[in-house]
């Protein structure tokens, strides 16, 4: 066996145990309310490992960050038993790459500009489909990150009214990295208030299907669920910590 090509973090038993733990915790956190959708973040995860989670562990929604990586995996991905694999594009999306994934993904979670909205709408029309999108909100107002600033959110939603091949399903956010749970709670609670307010106002009727609040990753999903998330994006807490240049973490300790 070539140990150079097999990372310990992808050992099936470890993945199954991590996923069982994450699901149990999500169930406990959502007791008495609607369950939270679990999107498995599969960046850098080999397609055979993804297929194992689909075939054996019941994963039915994955999130990919990079267009090229998604395209490399797409034709080899399995379908869940008795269902369809849901694929979300969760990373930053350049307008010139929309055409490559418009017929391959079920949702784009990183809408953050009018230019990108126009291109998604244009490409969706070409394929005769309606594309579900989430607006990425830069809730921490971090200059190095993409996303719509909170104070510009309502005007941005207004600007989407002409795009009838987009279906605005909700908001997505990535909270600033922190070691303090209260910091995550603050940012997620603020995002939830925007989500709630928009849901009630339903501007221009383009928010009639506004039902998704995607926030929380492996290091922050507990706080996100507590604040009102309807979807969490879990990568390392299922597949183990990513290591630079393919170097594995033998302990498979989740990082983010």
TIVEXVO-919909 format. One record per residue (C-alpha): residue number from 0; residue in three letters; x, y, z. Coordinates in nm, 3 decimals, m for minus. Example, Ala and Ser with C-alpha at 12.3 -4.5 7.8 and 13.67 -1.06 7.14 Angstrom:
2
   num   residu      east     north        up
     0      ALA     1.230    m0.450     0.780
     1      SER     1.367    m0.106     0.714
This chain:
256
   num   residu      east     north        up
     0      UNK     0.000     0.000     0.000
     1      UNK     0.133     0.343    m0.096
     2      UNK     0.100     0.543     0.224
     3      UNK     0.204     0.857     0.038
     4      UNK    m0.133     0.874    m0.134
     5      UNK    m0.363     0.786     0.157
     6      UNK    m0.420     1.055     0.418
     7      UNK    m0.514     0.925     0.765
     8      UNK    m0.782     1.193     0.799
     9      UNK    m0.973     1.023     0.515
    10      UNK    m0.991     0.688     0.693
    11      UNK    m1.352     0.580     0.660
    12      UNK    m1.403     0.493     1.024
    13      UNK    m1.283     0.838     1.136
    14      UNK    m1.510     1.013     0.888
    15      UNK    m1.811     0.808     0.996
    16      UNK    m1.741     0.881     1.363
    17      UNK    m1.698     1.254     1.305
    18      UNK    m2.015     1.276     1.100
    19      UNK    m2.214     1.082     1.359
    20      UNK    m2.092     1.320     1.629
    21      UNK    m2.175     1.630     1.423
    22      UNK    m2.523     1.503     1.341
    23      UNK    m2.593     1.419     1.703
    24      UNK    m2.485     1.764     1.813
    25      UNK    m2.697     1.932     1.545
    26      UNK    m2.997     1.724     1.652
    27      UNK    m2.947     1.828     2.015
    28      UNK    m2.906     2.195     1.921
    29      UNK    m3.224     2.196     1.712
    30      UNK    m3.448     1.997     1.944
    31      UNK    m3.797     2.138     1.920
    32      UNK    m3.734     2.330     1.598
    33      UNK    m3.681     2.255     1.230
    34      UNK    m3.364     2.055     1.158
    35      UNK    m3.062     2.234     1.015
    36      UNK    m2.932     2.138     0.673
    37      UNK    m2.580     1.994     0.677
    38      UNK    m2.369     2.080     0.373
    39      UNK    m2.047     1.879     0.360
    40      UNK    m1.763     2.103     0.242
    41      UNK    m1.554     1.888     0.009
    42      UNK    m1.270     2.122    m0.085
    43      UNK    m0.952     1.910    m0.132
    44      UNK    m1.147     1.591    m0.052
    45      UNK    m1.089     1.314    m0.311
    46      UNK    m1.394     1.209    m0.508
    47      UNK    m1.380     0.849    m0.382
    48      UNK    m1.401     0.977    m0.025
    49      UNK    m1.696     1.201    m0.114
    50      UNK    m1.868     0.904    m0.278
    51      UNK    m1.815     0.696     0.037
    52      UNK    m2.001     0.959     0.241
    53      UNK    m2.281     0.964    m0.016
    54      UNK    m2.312     0.586    m0.053
    55      UNK    m2.257     0.479     0.307
    56      UNK    m2.319     0.780     0.533
    57      UNK    m2.618     0.947     0.370
    58      UNK    m2.458     1.276     0.267
    59      UNK    m2.688     1.437     0.010
    60      UNK    m2.552     1.793    m0.014
    61      UNK    m2.194     1.901    m0.077
    62      UNK    m2.031     2.242    m0.107
    63      UNK    m1.735     2.315    m0.332
    64      UNK    m1.524     2.631    m0.313
    65      UNK    m1.345     2.623    m0.646
    66      UNK    m1.490     2.594    m0.994
    67      UNK    m1.199     2.398    m1.136
    68      UNK    m1.204     2.143    m0.855
    69      UNK    m1.579     2.098    m0.893
    70      UNK    m1.543     2.038    m1.267
    71      UNK    m1.272     1.778    m1.207
    72      UNK    m1.496     1.584    m0.968
    73      UNK    m1.838     1.638    m1.121
    74      UNK    m1.871     1.343    m1.361
    75      UNK    m1.748     1.096    m1.097
    76      UNK    m1.983     1.198    m0.817
    77      UNK    m2.241     0.941    m0.710
    78      UNK    m2.609     1.008    m0.647
    79      UNK    m2.767     0.932    m0.308
    80      UNK    m2.987     0.624    m0.292
    81      UNK    m3.334     0.723    m0.405
    82      UNK    m3.245     1.089    m0.444
    83      UNK    m3.028     1.352    m0.610
    84      UNK    m2.700     1.495    m0.490
    85      UNK    m2.734     1.866    m0.416
    86      UNK    m2.425     2.069    m0.508
    87      UNK    m2.362     2.421    m0.378
    88      UNK    m2.093     2.658    m0.500
    89      UNK    m1.987     2.821    m0.173
    90      UNK    m1.664     2.997    m0.270
    91      UNK    m1.600     3.324    m0.447
    92      UNK    m1.723     3.307    m0.807
    93      UNK    m1.577     3.507    m1.096
    94      UNK    m1.819     3.614    m1.367
    95      UNK    m1.615     3.446    m1.642
    96      UNK    m1.656     3.108    m1.470
    97      UNK    m2.032     3.114    m1.423
    98      UNK    m2.089     2.946    m1.760
    99      UNK    m1.893     2.639    m1.650
   100      UNK    m2.106     2.560    m1.347
   101      UNK    m2.449     2.703    m1.425
   102      UNK    m2.584     2.362    m1.527
   103      UNK    m2.400     2.170    m1.256
   104      UNK    m2.486     2.336    m0.925
   105      UNK    m2.814     2.364    m0.740
   106      UNK    m2.727     2.681    m0.551
   107      UNK    m2.470     2.959    m0.561
   108      UNK    m2.410     3.081    m0.206
   109      UNK    m2.168     3.362    m0.283
   110      UNK    m2.360     3.626    m0.477
   111      UNK    m2.196     3.957    m0.390
   112      UNK    m2.219     4.193    m0.687
   113      UNK    m2.463     4.319    m0.947
   114      UNK    m2.221     4.216    m1.221
   115      UNK    m2.220     3.858    m1.096
   116      UNK    m2.600     3.858    m1.061
   117      UNK    m2.638     3.973    m1.423
   118      UNK    m2.409     3.698    m1.550
   119      UNK    m2.578     3.425    m1.346
   120      UNK    m2.913     3.546    m1.480
   121      UNK    m2.782     3.551    m1.838
   122      UNK    m2.633     3.203    m1.820
   123      UNK    m2.937     3.060    m1.641
   124      UNK    m3.160     3.189    m1.922
   125      UNK    m2.938     3.013    m2.177
   126      UNK    m3.001     2.685    m1.999
   127      UNK    m3.370     2.750    m1.938
   128      UNK    m3.339     2.728    m1.563
   129      UNK    m3.388     2.931    m1.246
   130      UNK    m3.075     2.948    m1.030
   131      UNK    m3.109     2.954    m0.652
   132      UNK    m2.872     3.204    m0.494
   133      UNK    m2.775     3.333    m0.153
   134      UNK    m2.637     3.681    m0.097
   135      UNK    m2.303     3.666     0.079
   136      UNK    m2.302     3.923     0.359
   137      UNK    m1.971     4.061     0.483
   138      UNK    m2.106     4.083     0.836
   139      UNK    m1.765     4.163     0.987
   140      UNK    m1.704     4.439     0.729
   141      UNK    m1.364     4.286     0.659
   142      UNK    m1.192     4.460     0.365
   143      UNK    m1.008     4.144     0.257
   144      UNK    m1.330     3.945     0.220
   145      UNK    m1.599     3.946    m0.043
   146      UNK    m1.965     3.994     0.030
   147      UNK    m2.219     4.274     0.044
   148      UNK    m2.180     4.513     0.335
   149      UNK    m2.476     4.503     0.575
   150      UNK    m2.561     4.869     0.519
   151      UNK    m2.584     4.804     0.143
   152      UNK    m2.789     4.485     0.169
   153      UNK    m3.136     4.630     0.114
   154      UNK    m3.037     4.837    m0.189
   155      UNK    m2.856     4.534    m0.333
   156      UNK    m3.172     4.326    m0.300
   157      UNK    m3.367     4.601    m0.477
   158      UNK    m3.118     4.584    m0.765
   159      UNK    m3.190     4.214    m0.819
   160      UNK    m3.556     4.271    m0.913
   161      UNK    m3.498     4.265    m1.294
   162      UNK    m3.324     3.925    m1.289
   163      UNK    m3.608     3.678    m1.330
   164      UNK    m3.379     3.375    m1.371
   165      UNK    m3.247     3.421    m1.018
   166      UNK    m3.434     3.290    m0.715
   167      UNK    m3.314     3.464    m0.401
   168      UNK    m3.328     3.200    m0.129
   169      UNK    m3.155     3.381     0.155
   170      UNK    m2.823     3.492     0.302
   171      UNK    m2.481     3.341     0.362
   172      UNK    m2.208     3.475     0.586
   173      UNK    m1.859     3.386     0.708
   174      UNK    m1.800     3.538     1.050
   175      UNK    m1.458     3.684     1.134
   176      UNK    m1.230     3.424     1.290
   177      UNK    m1.234     3.436     1.667
   178      UNK    m1.146     3.233     1.975
   179      UNK    m1.447     3.373     2.159
   180      UNK    m1.791     3.216     2.123
   181      UNK    m1.956     3.548     2.205
   182      UNK    m1.794     3.708     1.899
   183      UNK    m1.944     3.442     1.671
   184      UNK    m2.281     3.481     1.842
   185      UNK    m2.272     3.857     1.790
   186      UNK    m2.206     3.833     1.416
   187      UNK    m2.446     3.546     1.356
   188      UNK    m2.722     3.711     1.558
   189      UNK    m2.679     4.030     1.357
   190      UNK    m2.704     3.834     1.032
   191      UNK    m3.013     3.656     1.160
   192      UNK    m3.182     3.990     1.229
   193      UNK    m3.120     4.097     0.869
   194      UNK    m3.255     3.763     0.748
   195      UNK    m3.565     3.798     0.965
   196      UNK    m3.629     4.157     0.860
   197      UNK    m3.595     4.080     0.489
   198      UNK    m3.819     3.776     0.524
   199      UNK    m4.093     3.994     0.673
   200      UNK    m4.062     4.283     0.429
   201      UNK    m4.035     4.064     0.116
   202      UNK    m3.921     4.356    m0.105
   203      UNK    m4.050     4.348    m0.463
   204      UNK    m4.174     3.996    m0.395
   205      UNK    m3.828     3.866    m0.495
   206      UNK    m3.791     3.724    m0.146
   207      UNK    m4.098     3.501    m0.167
   208      UNK    m3.871     3.193    m0.139
   209      UNK    m3.645     3.345     0.125
   210      UNK    m3.589     3.045     0.353
   211      UNK    m3.215     2.984     0.389
   212      UNK    m2.961     3.128     0.631
   213      UNK    m2.626     2.961     0.567
   214      UNK    m2.377     3.037     0.842
   215      UNK    m2.141     2.847     1.064
   216      UNK    m1.850     2.622     0.981
   217      UNK    m1.664     2.355     1.177
   218      UNK    m1.532     2.601     1.434
   219      UNK    m1.853     2.800     1.472
   220      UNK    m2.157     2.594     1.375
   221      UNK    m2.282     2.560     1.733
   222      UNK    m2.305     2.937     1.772
   223      UNK    m2.456     2.969     1.424
   224      UNK    m2.734     2.722     1.501
   225      UNK    m2.801     2.892     1.833
   226      UNK    m2.837     3.222     1.648
   227      UNK    m3.084     3.084     1.392
   228      UNK    m2.892     2.925     1.103
   229      UNK    m3.090     2.695     0.875
   230      UNK    m2.778     2.554     0.708
   231      UNK    m2.424     2.487     0.829
   232      UNK    m2.118     2.415     0.615
   233      UNK    m1.894     2.151     0.772
   234      UNK    m1.559     2.050     0.628
   235      UNK    m1.283     1.962     0.872
   236      UNK    m1.522     1.842     1.141
   237      UNK    m1.615     1.564     0.896
   238      UNK    m1.308     1.515     0.680
   239      UNK    m1.031     1.627     0.915
   240      UNK    m0.812     1.932     0.910
   241      UNK    m0.675     2.039     0.573
   242      UNK    m0.299     2.050     0.555
   243      UNK    m0.084     2.253     0.314
   244      UNK     0.049     2.076     0.006
   245      UNK    m0.139     1.757     0.084
   246      UNK     0.040     1.691     0.414
   247      UNK    m0.202     1.511     0.639
   248      UNK    m0.276     1.550     1.005
   249      UNK    m0.238     1.197     1.147
   250      UNK    m0.472     1.273     1.435
   251      UNK    m0.740     1.409     1.205
   252      UNK    m0.804     1.697     1.443
   253      UNK    m1.066     1.943     1.310
   254      UNK    m0.940     2.295     1.258
   255      UNK    m1.193     2.495     1.059
